[in-house]
Amino acid sequence: MDETTLHEKLHRVLVRYEGGRIEPIEFQWGAREFRVRAVNARWVDRATRPVRWFFSVTAESGEIFTLAYREGEPIWYVEGVVG
């Protein structure tokens, strides 16, 4: 599988806030919409200010994405895709 590194703004992200945690459940990248089948991992980069949160997600299409956002900013990014 090939991995492509990106840093592109997402047009729309639907998230769930539950138990003090955020979880992406759907997003739009370009003209395509993706529903998240699974959150594979989540991690935080505390070395940056503001802090950046990352999520590895598998979409229903089978593609694996790395999504990210900066704490306090309403903008999400697709950082990479495998598949």
GIBELPE-V603138 format. One line per field, one symbol per residue. psi: psi as a letter, one per 40 degrees, with the letter a starting at -180 (. if undefined). Layout:
psi=???
//
This chain:
psi=ihhhhighiidhhhihhhfeiihheiihhbeiihhhdihdiiiigeeihiihhihhihideeihihiiihhehehiihdiih.
//
